[in-house]
Amino acid sequence: MDGAHGRIVITLEAYRRAHNISKNKIVQGANVQRTQLQNYCNNKVARVDLDVLARICNFLDCELSDIMRYEKD
């Protein structure tokens, strides 16, 4: 296969801005490292950590689909 299977896009930054939530609040509330959060916000995560995503969703009181989406090629 040539890799034409689509991709996962992390939309956490857009969600954060739309809901006016600071990165510092997420870092503290979800107990994640700032660098880690920055990578998620910039969609620069090669391997997602499901525990981190669960903590972020729990803190934001959102669904996973609110901060990630699948895009077909």
N, CA and C atoms as an extended XYZ file, in Angstrom:
219
Properties=species:S:1:pos:R:3:atomname:S:1:resname:S:1:resid:I:1 pbc="F F F"
N         0.837       -1.180        0.000 N   MET     1
C         0.000        0.000        0.000 CA  MET     1
C         0.882        1.243        0.000 C   MET     1
N         0.447        2.307       -0.624 N   ASP     2
C         1.272        3.501       -0.766 CA  ASP     2
C         1.042        4.545        0.319 C   ASP     2
N         0.303        4.213        1.360 N   GLY     3
C         0.077        5.167        2.443 CA  GLY     3
C        -1.099        6.093        2.209 C   GLY     3
N        -1.853        5.872        1.161 N   ALA     4
C        -3.002        6.725        0.852 CA  ALA     4
C        -4.220        6.257        1.645 C   ALA     4
N        -4.091        6.318        2.946 N   HIS     5
C        -5.158        5.835        3.816 CA  HIS     5
C        -5.748        6.941        4.671 C   HIS     5
N        -5.373        8.174        4.406 N   GLY     6
C        -5.873        9.299        5.186 CA  GLY     6
C        -4.972        9.585        6.367 C   GLY     6
N        -5.446       10.470        7.227 N   ARG     7
C        -4.640       10.838        8.385 CA  ARG     7
C        -5.522       11.332        9.515 C   ARG     7
N        -4.989       11.272       10.699 N   ILE     8
C        -5.652       11.798       11.882 CA  ILE     8
C        -5.131       13.214       12.108 C   ILE     8
N        -6.037       14.147       12.308 N   VAL     9
C        -5.671       15.537       12.562 CA  VAL     9
C        -6.119       15.891       13.977 C   VAL     9
N        -5.196       16.399       14.764 N   ILE    10
C        -5.530       16.826       16.127 CA  ILE    10
C        -5.979       18.282       16.057 C   ILE    10
N        -7.187       18.524       16.510 N   THR    11
C        -7.790       19.857       16.432 CA  THR    11
C        -7.905       20.501       17.813 C   THR    11
N        -7.073       20.071       18.725 N   LEU    12
C        -7.120       20.573       20.091 CA  LEU    12
C        -6.917       22.084       20.155 C   LEU    12
N        -6.010       22.615       19.369 N   GLU    13
C        -5.742       24.064       19.396 CA  GLU    13
C        -6.986       24.862       18.999 C   GLU    13
N        -7.669       24.431       17.968 N   ALA    14
C        -8.892       25.128       17.545 CA  ALA    14
C        -9.969       25.038       18.628 C   ALA    14
N       -10.096       23.871       19.241 N   TYR    15
C       -11.073       23.690       20.322 CA  TYR    15
C       -10.723       24.590       21.501 C   TYR    15
N        -9.457       24.613       21.854 N   ARG    16
C        -8.993       25.425       22.977 CA  ARG    16
C        -9.289       26.904       22.751 C   ARG    16
N        -8.992       27.374       21.562 N   ARG    17
C        -9.245       28.786       21.235 CA  ARG    17
C       -10.734       29.097       21.185 C   ARG    17
N       -11.516       28.208       20.593 N   ALA    18
C       -12.968       28.426       20.484 CA  ALA    18
C       -13.630       28.502       21.859 C   ALA    18
N       -13.055       27.797       22.828 N   HIS    19
C       -13.629       27.781       24.178 CA  HIS    19
C       -12.840       28.663       25.157 C   HIS    19
N       -11.888       29.410       24.617 N   ASN    20
C       -11.114       30.377       25.398 CA  ASN    20
C       -10.491       29.742       26.651 C   ASN    20
N        -9.786       28.640       26.432 N   ILE    21
C        -9.138       27.915       27.522 CA  ILE    21
C        -7.630       28.043       27.346 C   ILE    21
N        -6.964       28.504       28.369 N   SER    22
C        -5.513       28.683       28.265 CA  SER    22
C        -4.790       27.339       28.315 C   SER    22
N        -3.630       27.336       27.721 N   LYS    23
C        -2.801       26.134       27.768 CA  LYS    23
C        -2.402       25.822       29.203 C   LYS    23
N        -2.151       26.857       29.982 N   ASN    24
C        -1.765       26.637       31.377 CA  ASN    24
C        -2.865       25.902       32.147 C   ASN    24
N        -4.116       26.251       31.898 N   LYS    25
C        -5.224       25.569       32.573 CA  LYS    25
C        -5.279       24.099       32.181 C   LYS    25
N        -5.047       23.821       30.918 N   ILE    26
C        -5.066       22.424       30.462 CA  ILE    26
C        -3.887       21.664       31.074 C   ILE    26
N        -2.711       22.269       31.083 N   VAL    27
C        -1.533       21.632       31.667 CA  VAL    27
C        -1.809       21.244       33.117 C   VAL    27
N        -2.344       22.173       33.868 N   GLN    28
C        -2.612       21.919       35.281 CA  GLN    28
C        -3.797       20.975       35.480 C   GLN    28
N        -4.888       21.235       34.779 N   GLY    29
C        -6.108       20.463       34.979 CA  GLY    29
C        -6.039       19.034       34.466 C   GLY    29
N        -5.299       18.830       33.383 N   ALA    30
C        -5.198       17.493       32.790 CA  ALA    30
C        -3.907       16.784       33.199 C   ALA    30
N        -3.072       17.485       33.971 N   ASN    31
C        -1.806       16.917       34.442 CA  ASN    31
C        -0.952       16.392       33.282 C   ASN    31
N        -0.706       17.288       32.318 N   VAL    32
C         0.161       16.961       31.181 CA  VAL    32
C         1.326       17.936       31.162 C   VAL    32
N         2.413       17.527       30.561 N   GLN    33
C         3.574       18.414       30.443 CA  GLN    33
C         3.292       19.467       29.387 C   GLN    33
N         3.829       20.649       29.589 N   ARG    34
C         3.595       21.754       28.652 CA  ARG    34
C         4.095       21.404       27.246 C   ARG    34
N         5.268       20.803       27.165 N   THR    35
C         5.815       20.413       25.863 CA  THR    35
C         4.904       19.407       25.176 C   THR    35
N         4.394       18.477       25.955 N   GLN    36
C         3.480       17.461       25.432 CA  GLN    36
C         2.214       18.132       24.883 C   GLN    36
N         1.647       19.037       25.657 N   LEU    37
C         0.437       19.748       25.214 CA  LEU    37
C         0.736       20.565       23.956 C   LEU    37
N         1.880       21.208       23.940 N   GLN    38
C         2.269       22.014       22.778 CA  GLN    38
C         2.307       21.158       21.514 C   GLN    38
N         2.838       19.952       21.624 N   ASN    39
C         2.892       19.049       20.474 CA  ASN    39
C         1.493       18.650       20.012 C   ASN    39
N         0.612       18.401       20.949 N   TYR    40
C        -0.771       18.074       20.581 CA  TYR    40
C        -1.444       19.279       19.920 C   TYR    40
N        -1.246       20.457       20.472 N   CYS    41
C        -1.858       21.664       19.906 CA  CYS    41
C        -1.333       21.969       18.515 C   CYS    41
N        -0.077       21.649       18.272 N   ASN    42
C         0.534       21.910       16.960 CA  ASN    42
C         0.401       20.731       16.002 C   ASN    42
N        -0.348       19.700       16.413 N   ASN    43
C        -0.568       18.519       15.583 CA  ASN    43
C         0.765       17.880       15.169 C   ASN    43
N         1.697       17.803       16.133 N   LYS    44
C         3.023       17.247       15.863 CA  LYS    44
C         3.281       16.029       16.734 C   LYS    44
N         2.294       15.165       16.820 N   VAL    45
C         2.411       13.962       17.632 CA  VAL    45
C         2.453       12.764       16.693 C   VAL    45
N         3.537       12.016       16.748 N   ALA    46
C         3.660       10.837       15.897 CA  ALA    46
C         2.921        9.651       16.505 C   ALA    46
N         2.989        9.527       17.819 N   ARG    47
C         2.327        8.428       18.525 CA  ARG    47
C         1.522        9.016       19.669 C   ARG    47
N         0.222        8.927       19.555 N   VAL    48
C        -0.625        9.498       20.596 CA  VAL    48
C        -0.603        8.628       21.846 C   VAL    48
N        -0.727        9.269       22.966 N   ASP    49
C        -0.811        8.597       24.255 CA  ASP    49
C        -2.283        8.638       24.666 C   ASP    49
N        -2.926        7.488       24.688 N   LEU    50
C        -4.356        7.432       24.977 CA  LEU    50
C        -4.680        7.938       26.371 C   LEU    50
N        -3.786        7.723       27.321 N   ASP    51
C        -4.010        8.232       28.667 CA  ASP    51
C        -4.000        9.758       28.678 C   ASP    51
N        -3.087       10.363       27.940 N   VAL    52
C        -3.033       11.822       27.841 CA  VAL    52
C        -4.321       12.344       27.207 C   VAL    52
N        -4.752       11.715       26.121 N   LEU    53
C        -5.997       12.138       25.481 CA  LEU    53
C        -7.187       12.003       26.417 C   LEU    53
N        -7.223       10.934       27.192 N   ALA    54
C        -8.316       10.735       28.146 CA  ALA    54
C        -8.312       11.837       29.207 C   ALA    54
N        -7.138       12.188       29.705 N   ARG    55
C        -7.049       13.249       30.715 CA  ARG    55
C        -7.464       14.591       30.147 C   ARG    55
N        -7.059       14.872       28.903 N   ILE    56
C        -7.444       16.131       28.267 CA  ILE    56
C        -8.952       16.174       28.060 C   ILE    56
N        -9.521       15.104       27.536 N   CYS    57
C       -10.971       15.058       27.323 CA  CYS    57
C       -11.729       15.178       28.642 C   CYS    57
N       -11.242       14.516       29.672 N   ASN    58
C       -11.885       14.593       30.980 CA  ASN    58
C       -11.869       16.026       31.492 C   ASN    58
N       -10.709       16.680       31.407 N   PHE    59
C       -10.607       18.060       31.881 CA  PHE    59
C       -11.495       19.002       31.079 C   PHE    59
N       -11.483       18.853       29.751 N   LEU    60
C       -12.276       19.735       28.887 CA  LEU    60
C       -13.750       19.352       28.847 C   LEU    60
N       -14.075       18.187       29.407 N   ASP    61
C       -15.436       17.663       29.369 CA  ASP    61
C       -15.930       17.601       27.922 C   ASP    61
N       -15.107       16.961       27.081 N   CYS    62
C       -15.426       16.865       25.658 CA  CYS    62
C       -15.261       15.426       25.180 C   CYS    62
N       -15.681       15.185       23.972 N   GLU    63
C       -15.504       13.886       23.320 CA  GLU    63
C       -14.187       13.910       22.537 C   GLU    63
N       -13.642       12.746       22.304 N   LEU    64
C       -12.418       12.647       21.517 CA  LEU    64
C       -12.611       13.283       20.139 C   LEU    64
N       -13.785       13.110       19.570 N   SER    65
C       -14.073       13.681       18.249 CA  SER    65
C       -14.103       15.214       18.266 C   SER    65
N       -14.144       15.818       19.445 N   ASP    66
C       -14.094       17.274       19.542 CA  ASP    66
C       -12.675       17.804       19.354 C   ASP    66
N       -11.669       16.949       19.586 N   ILE    67
C       -10.286       17.413       19.505 CA  ILE    67
C        -9.446       16.639       18.483 C   ILE    67
N       -10.084       15.712       17.749 N   MET    68
C        -9.401       14.948       16.698 CA  MET    68
C       -10.396       14.651       15.580 C   MET    68
N        -9.850       14.466       14.375 N   ARG    69
C       -10.718       14.030       13.277 CA  ARG    69
C        -9.895       13.236       12.278 C   ARG    69
N       -10.604       12.442       11.494 N   TYR    70
C        -9.981       11.652       10.441 CA  TYR    70
C       -10.234       12.345        9.116 C   TYR    70
N        -9.190       12.499        8.302 N   GLU    71
C        -9.313       13.077        6.964 CA  GLU    71
C        -8.895       12.050        5.942 C   GLU    71
N        -9.771       11.801        4.984 N   LYS    72
C        -9.446       10.889        3.891 CA  LYS    72
C        -8.540       11.625        2.911 C   LYS    72
N        -7.723       10.854        2.188 N   ASP    73
C        -6.884       11.455        1.144 CA  ASP    73
C        -7.717       11.828       -0.046 C   ASP    73
